[in-house]
Amino acid sequence: MKFKFELGDLIKIPNILCYLRILMVPLFLHIYFTAERPQDFYLATLVVMLSGLTDFFDGQIARRCNMITDLGRIIDPLADKLMQLAMLVALTVRVKYMYLLVIFLVLKEVISAVTGFFVMKFAKKRLNGAKWYGKVCTAILYVVMLALVAFPQMEVHVQDILLLVCAGALMLAFVMYVRLYIIMIVDARNGRNEKILY
């Protein structure tokens, strides 16, 4: 399927909101790394929450106003991943075991992407968007990261519990996606080609 692009796509409202979300990434990092007072950390948290709000609105506007574009399909998840990455990198500096969660998350994303690519290429099947467990995992990750950003003086044992909750959610999503990929491969091998989207 070819990438479709028109000049007008650049100024469609959902895509403009995506640009704003991308610009919020360096803004968040600047506020977080120069923060000295509790209010500064709250401001950094507010930037992330505004980013999430624009993510919600750009999706709603795109669907309701028929403004879905191939450009949007690329920059929307890119904006999400950039903000997630920015929060993870920032928290790695202040939260003791955050780097372990980052390594786990990166491994999960790489393995999932490679597996998904091979399933699509060889089994001729692909996922029809994110599943509920993927959305729940993302929500938990965001809530935990927001809490860690807003309250840098949080007790270490509380931080550890939150990181374990995140790791558990990531593992659940990973196992569920792998299970779904296996079902897709088995269906393809059994000649069940009528169902392309899962």
N, C-alpha and C positions, 0 to 999 in steps of 0.2 A: 504494500500500500504506500503510495507516494505522499510525501509531505506537501500539504497545500498551504500556500501563503499568499496573502494579498496585502498591499501596503496599508489598507484600512485596518487590518488586524492589529497593527501597532498601537492604535489609539482607541481600541475598544475598551470600555470601562473595566471588565474583568482583568485584562492584561495590564492596564495602568495600575490596578490594585496590586498585581503581582510585582510590578516594578517597585512600588512603595514598600512592599514586604522585603524585597531584596535590599533596598536602601536602609531598612531598619536593622539589618544584620550588623554593619559596622557601627551604627548608632548604639546598639545594645552593647557591643564589645567595648566601645569607648567609655560609656557610662559605667559599666561593670568594673573595668580595670582601673578606672580613676576614682571609684567610689571610696568614700571615707566615712560617711555618716549612714545610719539606717535608712534615711530618706533617699539616699542615692541608690541603694539596693532596691528600694520600693519602685523607684523610677525605672530602673533596668527591667524589673518585673512587669511594669506597666507597658513598656515597649514590646515585650514578648506577647503580652495579652492583646495589645492592639494588632500585632501581627496575626495572631490567631483569629481575631475578629474580622480582619480584612480577608483572610483565607475563607472564612464562612461566607462573607458577602460576595466575594468574587465567584464562588461556586454557585450561589443562589442566582445571581444576576445572569451568569453565563447560561444556566439551564432555563430560567424563566423567560429571558429575553432573546433566546436563540442566538447567543453570542459565543458559542463553543467553537474554538479554533484549534488548529494543530499547534500553533505557537503557544497558546494557553496550556495545551496538554503537556508541553515541555517545561515552560517556565513556572507553572503552578507547583508541581512536585519539587522542582529545583529550589524554589523559594522556601518550601517546607524543610527540605534537607539542609539548606544553608543555615537556617535558624536553629535547627536541631544541633547541627555540628558546632555552631557558635556557642550554644549553651553548654554542650559537652566539653568543648575545649576550655571555656571559661571556668567551669566547675572543676575540671581536672586540676587547676591551679590551687583551689581552696578546699576541695573535699578529698580526704585521704585516699579512699579506694575507688574513686571515680574512674581512674584509668582502666581498671579491670572491667567495669561496665562498658567503657568505650571500646575496648578490644573485643568484648563479647558481641556488642552491637555491630561493629564493623564486620566481624566474621559472619554473623547472621545475615547481614545485608548482601555480602559478597556471595555466600553460598546460595542464598535464595535467588539472587539475580542470575547466577550461572545456571542453576537448576531450571529456573523458569525459561531461560533462553533455550536450553537443550530440549525441554518439553515442547516448547512452541515450534522449534525447528524440526525435530524428529517425530514427535507425536502429532504435530499439526493442531495442537490445542493450546488455548491460552485462558488465563483467568479473566473473568468479567468484573474487573475492579477489585478493590480491597474488601476482604471479608470481615465479619464482625469481630473476630478475634484479633485481626490486625489493627482494626480501629480502636478496640479496647486497649491493646498494648500501647498504641501511640498516645492515647488519652492518659494512661497511667504514667508513661514516660514524661509527658508534658507537665502533669500535675506535680510529680516528684521533683522535676527540674525547676519548676517555678518556685516550689517551696524552698529548695536549696539556694536558689538565687536570692529570694526575698529575705531569707533568714540565715546569713552566713555564720552566725554564732550558735547555731543549733548544736545540741549535744551530740557528740560523736556516735554514741550508741543509737541515737534516733536516725542519724544519717545512714548508719550501717543497715538498719531495718528497712529504710526507704530504698536503699540500693538493692537489697535482697528482694523486695517486692517487685522492683523493676526487672531484675534478672529473671524472676519467676514468670512475669508477664511475657518477656522476650522469648523465654524457652517454650512457653505454651504456644505462642504464635508461630514460632519456628516449627515445632512438632506438627501443628495442625496444617501448616502450609506444605510440609514435606509429605504428610499423609495425603493431601489433596493432589499433589504432583504424582504420587504413586498410583492413585486412582485413575488419573488422566493417562498415565503410561499403560496401565493394565487395560483400560478401555480401548486404547489405540491398538494394542497387541491383539485384542479380541475382536477387532474389526468394528467396534462401535464408534463410527465416525459421524453419526448424525448430530451428536452434541459437541459443538465446537467451543462454546464458552462455559466456564465453570464458576 
